[in-house]
Amino acid sequence: MGSGETICVTGAGGFIVSWIVKLLLEKGCYVKGTVRSSERSQHLLTLNGASDRLQLVAADILTPGTFDSIFEGCDGVFHTAAFVPGNNTIPPAQIEDTAIKGTLNVLESCAKTRPKRVVFTSSFVTMKFTPKETPESVFDETFWTDPQFARKELGDTALSPDTYFKAYVVGKTLAEEAAWEFVKTHSLDMVVMNPVMVAGPMLQTSVNATNEFPGDLFLGKTIVIPNHVTLWVGVKDVAKAHVLAYENPKAEGRYILAERAMHYFDLVVLLKKLFPQ
């Protein structure tokens, strides 16, 4: 990645992508960041280099053609904008629809403006929910979530957190499948990042859904620790992986981003050690 390149980043105010913007600016890039709310993206304006090389642009990811002019002249596109389930009232079916339509709108604009490479933020959930999974399974990038299997395995209570998570899983899976089909048809160069649960310091001022669990621990809201093992990865490593995926010409296909498996109890013990106060 050469200093002076122009990179567009969708959903620029989010947890992971804020760190991506920070790294791109540190490398001397000019960054266009699309945002839904300028109020929630003000933290980006305080980053080193932002005053000279960061432009925030309001964009509705569901509006066809909205990225045509934004992507014009961009060397690369990082598509990171996504709905993450939390406390909300969005109908689950709309979550799936938004994931697919938003991704295709971004890629349709890429097909017109022809960036050198698209780096797409997907998720490990697009691999996790499959009948192929057994206690002995070793997941790799060939695994794909089966949407029908995921719908059966995950919760069904209307507007429950489980239902939102199911919609997130299915939406991310269908969106990534649609993305691969699109770039194949339109000869676009795309690399996909599939991170597991991402944790770490936040640059933004509002707590994202991923950090709600450790946040609730600190605030004393979580009384019962889930008896569950989760895969974790640090947010700074995820941001670096995105930048490397753009920089390395040999990068291709999908990449699982994972650092360790940890039981929630062990996470609590670690957090207590790091933050005894």
Backbone as JSON, one array per atom type, in Angstrom:
{
  "sequence": "MGSGETICVTGAGGFIVSWIVKLLLEKGCYVKGTVRSSERSQHLLTLNGASDRLQLVAADILTPGTFDSIFEGCDGVFHTAAFVPGNNTIPPAQIEDTAIKGTLNVLESCAKTRPKRVVFTSSFVTMKFTPKETPESVFDETFWTDPQFARKELGDTALSPDTYFKAYVVGKTLAEEAAWEFVKTHSLDMVVMNPVMVAGPMLQTSVNATNEFPGDLFLGKTIVIPNHVTLWVGVKDVAKAHVLAYENPKAEGRYILAERAMHYFDLVVLLKKLFPQ",
  "N": [[0.84, -1.18, 0.0], [0.73, 2.03, -1.02], [1.78, 5.25, 0.13], [-0.5, 7.89, -0.04], [-2.46, 6.66, -1.51], [-5.96, 6.31, -2.18], [-8.52, 5.21, -0.19], [-11.68, 3.79, 0.29], [-13.89, 3.31, 2.96], [-16.55, 1.57, 4.22], [-19.18, 2.14, 6.6], [-17.73, 3.56, 8.58], [-17.61, 4.4, 11.25], [-17.68, 2.31, 13.07], [-16.78, -0.34, 15.46], [-14.59, -2.24, 14.77], [-13.85, -1.14, 12.32], [-13.08, 1.49, 12.88], [-10.53, 1.21, 13.87], [-9.33, 0.23, 11.57], [-9.48, 2.48, 9.9], [-7.79, 4.16, 11.37], [-5.3, 2.82, 11.05], [-4.97, 3.0, 8.27], [-4.76, 5.75, 7.89], [-2.39, 6.19, 9.29], [-0.65, 5.01, 7.56], [-0.47, 6.83, 5.6], [-2.54, 7.08, 3.8], [-5.28, 8.48, 1.92], [-8.49, 8.69, 3.13], [-11.82, 7.85, 2.56], [-14.64, 7.79, 4.41], [-17.66, 6.19, 4.78], [-20.65, 6.91, 6.47], [-23.47, 6.4, 8.65], [-24.35, 8.08, 10.64], [-23.12, 11.16, 11.43], [-22.68, 12.13, 13.94], [-21.99, 9.95, 15.53], [-19.54, 9.38, 14.62], [-17.59, 11.16, 15.18], [-15.3, 10.69, 16.64], [-13.42, 9.79, 14.86], [-12.39, 12.0, 13.64], [-10.48, 12.95, 15.29], [-8.24, 11.45, 14.95], [-4.77, 10.91, 14.11], [-3.71, 12.59, 11.25], [-6.23, 12.83, 10.25], [-7.32, 15.37, 9.81], [-6.26, 16.23, 7.4], [-6.52, 14.09, 5.64], [-8.86, 12.59, 5.84], [-12.16, 12.03, 4.91], [-15.49, 12.22, 5.72], [-18.48, 10.78, 4.67], [-21.93, 10.88, 4.27], [-24.0, 8.11, 3.79], [-26.47, 5.93, 2.56], [-26.67, 2.62, 2.79], [-28.54, 1.02, 1.59], [-29.48, 2.28, -0.62], [-29.54, 2.06, -4.02], [-26.76, 2.67, -6.16], [-25.72, 4.69, -4.62], [-23.06, 4.66, -3.88], [-21.6, 5.09, -6.13], [-20.45, 7.62, -6.96], [-18.96, 8.08, -4.69], [-17.03, 6.05, -4.59], [-15.58, 6.64, -6.82], [-12.44, 7.11, -8.23], [-11.15, 5.82, -6.16], [-8.58, 3.72, -4.87], [-8.87, 1.38, -3.46], [-11.43, -0.55, -1.76], [-12.88, -1.01, 1.35], [-15.25, -2.95, 2.6], [-17.09, -2.8, 5.3], [-19.36, -2.16, 6.67], [-22.09, -3.19, 8.6], [-24.96, -4.74, 10.1], [-25.07, -5.4, 13.53], [-26.28, -7.66, 15.91], [-28.12, -6.51, 18.72], [-29.58, -4.62, 21.32], [-32.54, -3.85, 20.03], [-35.2, -3.03, 17.73], [-35.55, -3.86, 15.16], [-37.1, -5.73, 12.6], [-36.34, -9.21, 12.33], [-36.32, -10.39, 9.72], [-35.76, -8.21, 8.15], [-33.15, -7.71, 8.8], [-31.7, -9.77, 7.55], [-32.34, -9.17, 4.88], [-31.26, -6.61, 4.63], [-28.51, -7.1, 4.93], [-27.86, -8.54, 2.6], [-28.78, -6.9, 0.43], [-27.39, -4.51, 0.96], [-24.69, -5.29, 0.7], [-24.61, -6.08, -2.02], [-25.26, -3.65, -3.24], [-22.97, -2.14, -2.67], [-21.02, -3.63, -4.05], [-21.95, -3.48, -6.67], [-21.45, -0.81, -7.23], [-18.69, -0.94, -7.08], [-18.19, -2.51, -9.3], [-18.61, -0.68, -11.28], [-16.7, 1.31, -10.79], [-14.27, 0.05, -10.45], [-12.14, -0.65, -8.34], [-8.8, -1.55, -7.21], [-8.78, -3.64, -5.38], [-11.18, -5.27, -3.29], [-11.84, -5.45, 0.09], [-13.64, -7.38, 2.17], [-15.57, -7.45, 5.06], [-16.64, -10.17, 6.62], [-17.77, -12.83, 8.59], [-17.02, -15.31, 11.09], [-19.32, -16.69, 11.6], [-20.42, -17.35, 9.2], [-19.41, -19.76, 8.62], [-19.79, -21.48, 10.74], [-22.26, -22.8, 11.41], [-23.27, -25.68, 10.55], [-24.16, -28.95, 9.37], [-21.89, -30.42, 9.14], [-20.33, -29.97, 11.33], [-18.74, -31.47, 14.05], [-17.75, -32.79, 17.3], [-15.09, -33.3, 16.76], [-14.4, -31.69, 14.7], [-12.32, -29.66, 12.67], [-12.34, -26.5, 11.82], [-12.07, -24.85, 8.69], [-11.44, -22.61, 5.92], [-13.08, -23.7, 4.0], [-15.49, -24.41, 5.04], [-18.99, -23.82, 5.19], [-21.79, -22.09, 6.47], [-24.99, -23.56, 6.71], [-27.91, -22.14, 5.82], [-30.59, -23.08, 6.29], [-30.14, -25.08, 8.19], [-29.05, -23.49, 10.21], [-31.25, -21.89, 10.85], [-32.91, -23.79, 12.03], [-31.38, -24.62, 14.2], [-30.91, -22.38, 15.8], [-32.44, -19.86, 17.98], [-36.04, -19.22, 18.17], [-37.88, -17.5, 19.3], [-39.96, -14.73, 19.02], [-38.44, -11.65, 18.28], [-36.45, -12.06, 20.18], [-33.12, -12.06, 21.68], [-31.79, -14.34, 20.64], [-33.16, -14.81, 18.28], [-32.51, -12.52, 16.82], [-29.78, -12.98, 16.57], [-29.82, -15.28, 15.01], [-30.9, -14.22, 12.64], [-28.82, -12.51, 12.01], [-26.72, -14.36, 11.56], [-27.71, -15.85, 9.35], [-28.13, -13.77, 7.53], [-25.5, -12.7, 7.2], [-24.27, -14.93, 6.07], [-25.72, -15.41, 3.65], [-25.2, -12.97, 2.45], [-22.41, -13.03, 2.08], [-22.19, -15.23, 0.36], [-23.6, -14.23, -1.84], [-21.91, -12.13, -2.48], [-19.54, -13.42, -3.34], [-20.49, -14.69, -5.62], [-21.15, -12.48, -7.16], [-18.68, -11.06, -7.53], [-17.3, -12.94, -8.96], [-18.73, -13.05, -11.35], [-18.38, -10.43, -12.25], [-15.68, -10.04, -12.39], [-14.12, -8.97, -10.23], [-11.59, -8.23, -7.82], [-11.53, -9.66, -4.77], [-11.08, -10.05, -1.27], [-11.88, -11.83, 1.63], [-12.57, -11.31, 5.05], [-13.0, -13.24, 7.94], [-13.7, -12.87, 10.93], [-13.71, -14.17, 14.33], [-15.28, -13.84, 17.57], [-14.77, -10.54, 18.39], [-12.72, -8.55, 20.41], [-11.55, -5.88, 22.56], [-9.88, -2.63, 22.96], [-11.89, 0.32, 22.53], [-12.3, 2.81, 20.05], [-14.39, 4.43, 19.46], [-17.11, 6.23, 21.08], [-19.44, 5.03, 21.98], [-20.72, 1.96, 23.3], [-20.24, -1.04, 21.61], [-22.07, -3.93, 20.35], [-20.52, -6.28, 20.63], [-18.81, -5.73, 22.75], [-20.51, -5.53, 24.87], [-20.84, -7.63, 26.7], [-18.32, -7.93, 28.3], [-18.45, -5.3, 29.21], [-20.81, -5.25, 30.73], [-20.0, -6.95, 32.74], [-18.08, -5.4, 34.05], [-19.73, -3.4, 35.02], [-21.28, -4.7, 36.79], [-23.66, -5.82, 35.98], [-23.91, -8.36, 34.91], [-24.69, -11.34, 36.32], [-24.68, -14.12, 36.22], [-22.34, -16.31, 34.89], [-21.94, -17.42, 31.62], [-21.88, -20.88, 30.75], [-19.88, -21.6, 28.6], [-17.81, -21.87, 25.73], [-15.96, -19.67, 23.75], [-14.6, -18.45, 20.66], [-12.0, -16.08, 20.33], [-10.63, -12.92, 19.24], [-8.31, -10.23, 18.95], [-9.13, -6.79, 18.47], [-7.29, -5.02, 17.29], [-5.6, -6.74, 15.93], [-7.38, -7.77, 14.07], [-7.92, -5.49, 12.55], [-5.36, -5.01, 11.47], [-5.12, -7.33, 9.93], [-7.03, -6.87, 7.93], [-5.85, -4.71, 6.56], [-3.47, -5.91, 5.69], [-4.56, -7.81, 3.99], [-5.35, -6.23, 1.91], [-2.92, -5.15, 1.09], [-1.17, -7.29, 0.41], [-0.42, -8.89, -2.5], [-0.71, -11.61, -2.91], [-2.75, -12.45, -1.34], [-5.89, -14.08, -1.08], [-9.26, -15.29, -1.46], [-10.91, -16.54, 1.48], [-10.38, -15.71, 4.94], [-10.05, -16.98, 8.13], [-10.1, -15.27, 11.14], [-8.73, -15.68, 14.11], [-7.7, -16.01, 17.5], [-7.66, -17.32, 20.04], [-9.37, -19.94, 21.88], [-11.64, -19.55, 24.49], [-13.12, -20.11, 27.64], [-15.96, -18.54, 29.06], [-15.75, -18.16, 31.82], [-12.98, -18.22, 32.22], [-12.36, -15.95, 30.82], [-13.5, -14.02, 32.47], [-11.88, -14.31, 34.74], [-9.45, -13.46, 33.65], [-10.07, -10.78, 32.95], [-10.54, -9.77, 35.5], [-7.99, -9.93, 36.58], [-6.59, -8.17, 34.91], [-8.0, -5.8, 35.28], [-8.43, -5.03, 38.17], [-9.71, -3.05, 39.62]],
  "CA": [[0.0, 0.0, 0.0], [1.56, 3.21, -1.13], [1.31, 6.49, 0.73], [-1.21, 8.69, -1.02], [-3.59, 5.93, -2.08], [-7.27, 6.66, -1.65], [-9.27, 4.02, 0.2], [-13.0, 4.04, 0.84], [-14.26, 2.37, 4.02], [-17.97, 1.72, 4.56], [-19.46, 1.97, 8.02], [-16.45, 3.95, 9.15], [-17.64, 4.72, 12.68], [-17.84, 1.11, 13.88], [-15.74, -0.83, 16.38], [-13.42, -2.75, 14.04], [-13.44, -0.27, 11.21], [-12.39, 2.67, 13.39], [-9.1, 0.84, 13.93], [-8.86, 0.15, 10.19], [-9.28, 3.87, 9.47], [-6.59, 4.63, 12.06], [-4.12, 2.23, 10.41], [-4.85, 3.54, 6.91], [-4.25, 7.11, 8.02], [-1.0, 6.09, 9.71], [0.13, 4.61, 6.39], [-0.44, 7.95, 4.66], [-3.62, 7.01, 2.83], [-6.46, 9.33, 1.97], [-9.59, 7.79, 3.48], [-13.22, 8.26, 2.52], [-15.41, 6.93, 5.29], [-19.1, 6.38, 4.7], [-21.25, 6.8, 7.81], [-24.91, 6.65, 8.76], [-24.53, 9.2, 11.56], [-21.87, 11.89, 11.64], [-22.52, 12.33, 15.38], [-21.35, 8.77, 16.12], [-18.25, 9.17, 13.94], [-16.74, 12.3, 15.48], [-14.01, 10.24, 17.18], [-12.48, 9.58, 13.75], [-11.8, 13.29, 13.27], [-9.37, 13.23, 16.21], [-7.11, 10.57, 14.62], [-3.64, 11.54, 13.43], [-3.85, 12.62, 9.79], [-7.63, 12.97, 9.84], [-7.64, 16.73, 9.35], [-5.81, 16.4, 6.02], [-6.71, 12.96, 4.74], [-10.08, 11.84, 6.12], [-13.42, 12.65, 4.52], [-16.66, 11.45, 6.12], [-19.57, 10.98, 3.71], [-23.18, 10.22, 4.65], [-24.43, 7.19, 2.73], [-27.44, 4.89, 2.9], [-26.18, 1.42, 2.1], [-29.64, 0.36, 0.89], [-29.86, 3.06, -1.8], [-28.73, 1.66, -5.19], [-25.99, 3.71, -6.83], [-25.26, 5.74, -3.71], [-21.61, 4.63, -3.74], [-20.94, 5.3, -7.43], [-19.59, 8.8, -6.92], [-18.06, 7.98, -3.53], [-15.93, 5.14, -4.93], [-14.86, 7.15, -7.99], [-11.07, 7.49, -7.94], [-10.59, 5.07, -5.02], [-7.72, 2.59, -5.21], [-9.38, 0.19, -2.8], [-12.66, -0.42, -0.98], [-13.07, -1.9, 2.5], [-16.68, -2.98, 2.93], [-17.2, -3.29, 6.67], [-20.65, -1.79, 7.24], [-22.95, -4.34, 8.85], [-25.78, -4.73, 11.31], [-24.66, -6.36, 14.57], [-27.44, -7.77, 16.8], [-28.02, -5.96, 20.07], [-30.9, -4.22, 21.79], [-33.14, -3.1, 18.95], [-36.54, -3.47, 17.35], [-35.59, -4.13, 13.72], [-37.59, -7.08, 12.32], [-35.26, -10.1, 11.91], [-36.28, -10.58, 8.27], [-35.14, -7.01, 7.58], [-31.71, -7.83, 9.03], [-31.19, -10.61, 6.46], [-32.51, -8.44, 3.63], [-30.31, -5.49, 4.64], [-27.16, -7.63, 4.73], [-27.69, -8.93, 1.2], [-28.93, -5.73, -0.45], [-26.31, -3.56, 1.21], [-23.47, -5.82, 0.11], [-24.7, -6.02, -3.48], [-25.18, -2.24, -3.66], [-21.56, -1.76, -2.61], [-20.28, -4.32, -5.11], [-22.39, -2.93, -7.95], [-20.68, 0.42, -7.44], [-17.31, -1.37, -7.35], [-18.13, -2.99, -10.69], [-18.57, 0.5, -12.15], [-15.53, 2.15, -10.53], [-13.12, -0.85, -10.61], [-11.0, -0.54, -7.43], [-7.82, -2.64, -7.37], [-9.18, -4.76, -4.53], [-12.21, -5.09, -2.28], [-11.68, -6.26, 1.31], [-15.01, -7.51, 2.69], [-15.65, -7.98, 6.42], [-17.72, -11.11, 6.86], [-17.75, -13.31, 9.97], [-16.89, -16.76, 11.27], [-20.65, -17.3, 11.64], [-20.75, -17.87, 7.87], [-18.8, -21.09, 8.54], [-19.96, -22.22, 11.98], [-23.5, -23.55, 11.61], [-23.34, -26.66, 9.48], [-24.22, -30.34, 9.83], [-20.53, -30.99, 9.11], [-19.65, -29.77, 12.61], [-18.74, -32.53, 15.07], [-16.75, -32.45, 18.33], [-13.73, -33.47, 16.23], [-14.23, -30.84, 13.53], [-11.35, -28.57, 12.59], [-12.89, -25.6, 10.81], [-11.2, -24.09, 7.81], [-12.17, -21.68, 5.07], [-14.0, -24.4, 3.1], [-16.77, -24.62, 5.71], [-20.03, -22.81, 4.97], [-23.03, -22.23, 7.22], [-26.2, -23.92, 5.98], [-28.95, -21.27, 6.38], [-31.72, -23.84, 6.82], [-29.66, -25.71, 9.42], [-28.92, -22.44, 11.22], [-32.59, -21.48, 11.28], [-33.44, -24.83, 12.92], [-30.55, -24.76, 15.4], [-30.91, -21.18, 16.61], [-33.71, -19.55, 18.63], [-37.2, -18.85, 17.38], [-38.77, -16.61, 20.01], [-40.06, -13.47, 18.29], [-37.7, -10.5, 18.77], [-35.52, -12.39, 21.26], [-31.72, -11.96, 21.22], [-31.44, -15.5, 19.82], [-33.75, -14.61, 16.95], [-31.68, -11.53, 16.15], [-28.52, -13.62, 16.23], [-30.1, -16.17, 13.87], [-31.01, -13.37, 11.45], [-27.45, -12.04, 11.73], [-25.98, -15.49, 10.99], [-28.23, -16.16, 8.01], [-27.88, -12.61, 6.68], [-24.07, -12.64, 6.86], [-23.96, -16.06, 5.18], [-26.29, -15.15, 2.33], [-24.51, -11.81, 1.87], [-21.09, -13.43, 1.59], [-22.41, -16.08, -0.82], [-23.97, -13.33, -2.95], [-20.72, -11.36, -2.83], [-18.63, -14.25, -4.13], [-21.1, -14.89, -6.94], [-21.09, -11.21, -7.89], [-17.31, -10.72, -7.96], [-16.92, -13.91, -9.99], [-19.4, -12.64, -12.58], [-17.92, -9.11, -12.7], [-14.21, -10.05, -12.4], [-13.57, -8.09, -9.21], [-10.64, -8.84, -6.9], [-12.06, -9.52, -3.42], [-10.59, -10.9, -0.2], [-12.88, -11.78, 2.7], [-12.12, -11.53, 6.42], [-14.02, -13.92, 8.73], [-13.27, -12.88, 12.33], [-14.54, -14.73, 15.38], [-15.68, -12.77, 18.48], [-13.73, -9.52, 18.43], [-12.7, -7.79, 21.66], [-10.42, -4.97, 22.69], [-10.19, -1.22, 23.25], [-12.75, 1.01, 21.57], [-11.98, 4.19, 19.68], [-15.64, 5.17, 19.47], [-17.58, 6.57, 22.42], [-20.57, 4.18, 22.36], [-20.37, 0.55, 23.44], [-20.78, -1.88, 20.56], [-22.7, -5.16, 20.85], [-19.51, -7.26, 21.0], [-18.22, -5.39, 24.04], [-21.53, -5.42, 25.91], [-20.65, -8.64, 27.75], [-17.33, -7.48, 29.28], [-18.92, -4.06, 29.8], [-21.78, -5.59, 31.78], [-19.23, -7.51, 33.86], [-17.47, -4.28, 34.78], [-20.78, -2.61, 35.65], [-22.0, -5.53, 37.75], [-24.97, -6.22, 35.46], [-23.9, -9.79, 34.63], [-24.65, -12.09, 37.58], [-24.39, -15.51, 35.9], [-21.35, -16.46, 33.8], [-22.37, -18.51, 30.73], [-21.03, -22.08, 30.66], [-19.73, -21.63, 27.15], [-16.49, -21.54, 25.19], [-16.06, -18.84, 22.56], [-13.35, -18.07, 20.01], [-11.76, -14.65, 20.48], [-9.51, -12.31, 18.53], [-8.16, -8.82, 19.31], [-9.59, -5.87, 17.43], [-6.14, -4.46, 16.57], [-5.14, -7.78, 14.99], [-8.36, -7.84, 12.98], [-7.68, -4.33, 11.69], [-4.11, -5.26, 10.74], [-5.38, -8.37, 8.93], [-7.71, -6.23, 6.81], [-4.88, -3.92, 5.8], [-2.58, -6.87, 5.03], [-5.31, -8.44, 2.9], [-5.31, -5.3, 0.79], [-1.54, -4.89, 0.66], [-0.47, -8.48, -0.09], [-1.02, -9.33, -3.77], [-0.97, -13.05, -2.88], [-3.95, -12.73, -0.54], [-7.05, -14.46, -1.89], [-10.25, -16.13, -0.8], [-11.43, -16.23, 2.82], [-9.44, -15.89, 6.04], [-10.54, -17.0, 9.5], [-9.27, -14.48, 12.06], [-8.97, -16.21, 15.45], [-6.48, -16.05, 18.3], [-7.74, -18.39, 21.03], [-10.65, -20.36, 22.43], [-11.63, -19.26, 25.92], [-14.38, -20.22, 28.36], [-16.36, -17.25, 29.64], [-15.21, -18.06, 33.18], [-11.56, -17.85, 32.11], [-12.35, -14.55, 30.41], [-13.78, -13.23, 33.67], [-10.67, -14.35, 35.56], [-8.46, -12.61, 32.98], [-10.47, -9.39, 33.1], [-10.35, -9.38, 36.92], [-6.56, -9.77, 36.75], [-6.15, -6.98, 34.19], [-8.69, -4.62, 35.77], [-8.92, -5.35, 39.51], [-10.56, -1.99, 40.13]],
  "C": [[0.88, 1.24, 0.0], [0.93, 4.42, -0.44], [0.65, 7.34, -0.35], [-2.33, 7.97, -1.71], [-4.88, 6.39, -1.43], [-8.08, 5.39, -1.41], [-10.62, 4.45, 0.74], [-13.34, 2.93, 1.83], [-15.72, 2.61, 4.36], [-18.18, 1.46, 6.05], [-18.35, 2.43, 8.91], [-16.46, 4.2, 10.66], [-17.69, 3.53, 13.6], [-16.61, 0.71, 14.68], [-14.48, -1.25, 15.65], [-12.91, -1.71, 13.05], [-12.78, 1.02, 11.68], [-10.89, 2.42, 13.47], [-8.52, 0.7, 12.52], [-8.57, 1.55, 9.65], [-8.0, 4.43, 10.09], [-5.32, 4.11, 11.38], [-3.9, 2.8, 9.01], [-4.29, 4.96, 6.94], [-2.77, 7.1, 8.42], [-0.09, 5.69, 8.55], [0.16, 5.71, 5.32], [-1.54, 7.94, 3.62], [-4.62, 8.15, 3.01], [-7.65, 8.4, 2.17], [-10.93, 8.49, 3.32], [-13.99, 7.28, 3.4], [-16.89, 7.2, 5.16], [-19.71, 6.08, 6.07], [-22.76, 7.01, 7.71], [-25.17, 7.89, 9.61], [-23.19, 9.88, 11.8], [-21.61, 12.08, 13.14], [-21.75, 11.18, 16.02], [-19.99, 8.5, 15.5], [-17.26, 10.29, 14.24], [-15.37, 11.88, 16.01], [-12.96, 10.06, 16.08], [-11.75, 10.88, 13.4], [-10.64, 13.67, 14.18], [-8.14, 12.39, 15.9], [-6.01, 11.36, 13.92], [-3.82, 11.46, 11.91], [-5.26, 12.88, 9.32], [-7.93, 14.35, 9.27], [-7.28, 16.95, 7.89], [-6.29, 15.3, 5.08], [-7.92, 12.08, 5.05], [-11.3, 12.65, 5.71], [-14.56, 11.73, 4.93], [-17.83, 11.81, 5.22], [-20.8, 10.22, 4.2], [-23.65, 9.35, 3.48], [-25.4, 6.17, 3.29], [-27.1, 3.65, 2.09], [-27.28, 0.71, 1.31], [-30.1, 1.12, -0.36], [-28.98, 2.67, -2.99], [-28.02, 2.86, -5.81], [-25.42, 4.76, -5.92], [-23.74, 5.8, -3.59], [-20.87, 4.91, -5.04], [-19.97, 6.47, -7.38], [-18.59, 8.74, -5.78], [-16.83, 7.14, -3.87], [-15.09, 5.65, -6.09], [-13.47, 7.63, -7.57], [-10.43, 6.76, -6.77], [-9.75, 3.89, -5.5], [-8.24, 1.28, -4.61], [-10.65, 0.5, -2.03], [-12.65, -1.46, 0.13], [-14.55, -1.85, 2.85], [-16.86, -3.63, 4.29], [-18.55, -3.01, 7.29], [-21.53, -3.02, 7.4], [-23.79, -4.1, 10.09], [-25.25, -5.78, 12.27], [-25.78, -6.44, 15.59], [-27.16, -7.22, 18.19], [-29.42, -5.65, 20.56], [-31.55, -3.32, 20.74], [-34.52, -3.65, 18.66], [-36.67, -3.7, 15.85], [-36.12, -5.54, 13.49], [-36.46, -7.97, 11.81], [-35.16, -10.29, 10.4], [-35.61, -9.39, 7.59], [-33.62, -7.06, 7.74], [-31.08, -8.64, 7.9], [-31.22, -9.83, 5.15], [-31.49, -7.31, 3.51], [-28.9, -5.97, 4.34], [-26.9, -7.93, 3.26], [-27.73, -7.71, 0.28], [-27.79, -4.75, -0.28], [-25.01, -4.0, 0.57], [-23.49, -5.72, -1.41], [-24.67, -4.58, -3.99], [-23.74, -1.76, -3.68], [-20.8, -2.36, -3.79], [-20.7, -3.84, -6.5], [-21.66, -1.62, -8.26], [-19.21, 0.1, -7.71], [-17.17, -1.84, -8.79], [-18.05, -1.83, -11.67], [-17.26, 1.26, -12.01], [-14.21, 1.38, -10.55], [-11.95, -0.56, -9.67], [-10.06, -1.72, -7.63], [-8.23, -3.86, -6.55], [-10.28, -4.33, -3.58], [-11.88, -6.01, -1.11], [-13.03, -6.23, 2.02], [-14.97, -8.13, 4.08], [-16.87, -8.87, 6.55], [-17.62, -11.57, 8.32], [-17.55, -14.82, 9.98], [-18.25, -17.45, 11.32], [-21.06, -17.82, 10.27], [-20.16, -19.25, 7.64], [-19.3, -22.04, 9.63], [-21.14, -23.18, 12.01], [-23.77, -24.47, 10.42], [-23.46, -28.07, 10.06], [-22.85, -31.03, 9.83], [-19.82, -30.88, 10.46], [-19.84, -30.96, 13.53], [-17.76, -32.1, 16.16], [-15.32, -32.54, 17.83], [-13.44, -32.52, 15.07], [-13.11, -29.83, 13.71], [-11.83, -27.67, 11.46], [-11.78, -24.98, 9.97], [-12.07, -23.28, 6.86], [-13.09, -22.36, 4.06], [-15.37, -24.63, 3.73], [-17.73, -23.47, 5.39], [-21.23, -23.12, 5.86], [-24.16, -22.61, 6.27], [-27.35, -23.1, 6.57], [-30.14, -22.03, 6.97], [-31.35, -24.54, 8.12], [-29.57, -24.68, 10.54], [-30.27, -22.01, 11.74], [-33.2, -22.49, 12.24], [-32.7, -24.84, 14.25], [-30.66, -23.57, 16.34], [-32.33, -20.8, 17.04], [-34.81, -19.05, 17.72], [-38.16, -17.89, 18.08], [-38.78, -15.23, 19.34], [-39.34, -12.34, 19.01], [-36.81, -10.79, 19.97], [-34.1, -12.18, 20.75], [-31.3, -13.12, 20.33], [-31.96, -15.34, 18.4], [-32.95, -13.58, 16.16], [-30.35, -12.14, 15.72], [-28.71, -14.54, 15.03], [-30.18, -15.35, 12.58], [-29.64, -12.84, 11.03], [-26.65, -13.14, 11.03], [-26.41, -15.75, 9.55], [-27.94, -15.0, 7.06], [-26.43, -12.5, 6.25], [-23.7, -13.75, 5.87], [-24.46, -15.8, 3.77], [-25.61, -13.97, 1.65], [-23.15, -12.2, 1.34], [-21.22, -14.32, 0.36], [-22.74, -15.21, -2.04], [-22.77, -12.53, -3.42], [-19.78, -12.17, -3.71], [-19.19, -14.5, -5.53], [-20.96, -13.62, -7.78], [-19.68, -10.92, -8.4], [-16.81, -11.69, -9.02], [-17.49, -13.48, -11.35], [-18.8, -11.35, -13.15], [-16.39, -8.95, -12.62], [-13.62, -9.0, -11.46], [-12.62, -8.89, -8.32], [-11.13, -8.59, -5.47], [-11.39, -10.52, -2.47], [-11.53, -10.72, 0.98], [-12.25, -12.13, 4.05], [-13.27, -12.13, 7.24], [-13.59, -14.0, 10.2], [-14.25, -13.61, 13.24], [-14.95, -13.58, 16.3], [-14.52, -11.79, 18.68], [-13.84, -8.71, 19.72], [-11.5, -6.85, 21.67], [-10.85, -3.54, 22.91], [-11.0, -0.58, 22.13], [-12.21, 2.41, 21.29], [-13.24, 5.05, 19.71], [-16.14, 5.35, 20.91], [-18.74, 5.69, 22.89], [-20.13, 2.72, 22.38], [-21.04, -0.25, 22.34], [-21.29, -3.19, 21.15], [-21.67, -6.18, 21.33], [-18.97, -7.01, 22.4], [-19.25, -5.22, 25.15], [-21.28, -6.41, 27.04], [-19.56, -8.23, 28.74], [-17.75, -6.17, 29.94], [-19.89, -4.31, 30.94], [-21.1, -6.24, 32.98], [-18.66, -6.39, 34.72], [-18.51, -3.5, 35.58], [-21.59, -3.41, 36.68], [-23.37, -5.99, 37.28], [-25.06, -7.73, 35.21], [-23.7, -10.56, 35.94], [-24.21, -13.53, 37.33], [-23.43, -15.57, 34.72], [-21.78, -17.63, 32.92], [-21.37, -19.68, 30.73], [-20.8, -22.36, 29.17], [-18.32, -21.23, 26.77], [-16.68, -20.76, 23.89], [-14.67, -18.59, 21.99], [-13.21, -16.56, 20.04], [-10.59, -14.2, 19.61], [-9.5, -10.83, 18.89], [-8.49, -7.9, 18.15], [-8.42, -5.27, 16.64], [-5.59, -5.46, 15.56], [-6.09, -7.89, 13.8], [-8.16, -6.68, 12.01], [-6.43, -4.52, 10.84], [-4.32, -6.3, 9.64], [-6.09, -7.79, 7.71], [-6.72, -5.46, 5.93], [-3.92, -4.84, 5.04], [-3.27, -7.54, 3.85], [-5.35, -7.53, 1.68], [-3.91, -5.17, 0.22], [-0.9, -6.08, -0.06], [-1.11, -8.98, -1.38], [-1.34, -10.82, -3.8], [-2.21, -13.41, -2.06], [-5.12, -13.06, -1.46], [-8.02, -15.28, -1.05], [-10.7, -15.6, 0.55], [-10.34, -16.48, 3.86], [-10.16, -15.87, 7.38], [-9.57, -16.2, 10.37], [-9.61, -14.92, 13.48], [-7.65, -16.3, 16.2], [-6.52, -17.16, 19.35], [-9.19, -18.73, 21.34], [-10.59, -20.15, 23.94], [-13.04, -19.41, 26.5], [-14.69, -18.86, 28.98], [-15.81, -17.08, 31.06], [-13.74, -17.63, 33.15], [-11.41, -16.4, 31.65], [-12.57, -13.64, 31.62], [-12.55, -13.16, 34.57], [-9.6, -13.43, 34.97], [-8.79, -11.13, 33.15], [-10.26, -8.89, 34.53], [-8.87, -9.14, 37.2], [-6.08, -8.46, 36.12], [-6.74, -5.7, 34.78], [-9.27, -4.88, 37.17], [-9.85, -4.28, 40.1], [-12.0, -2.09, 39.67]]
}
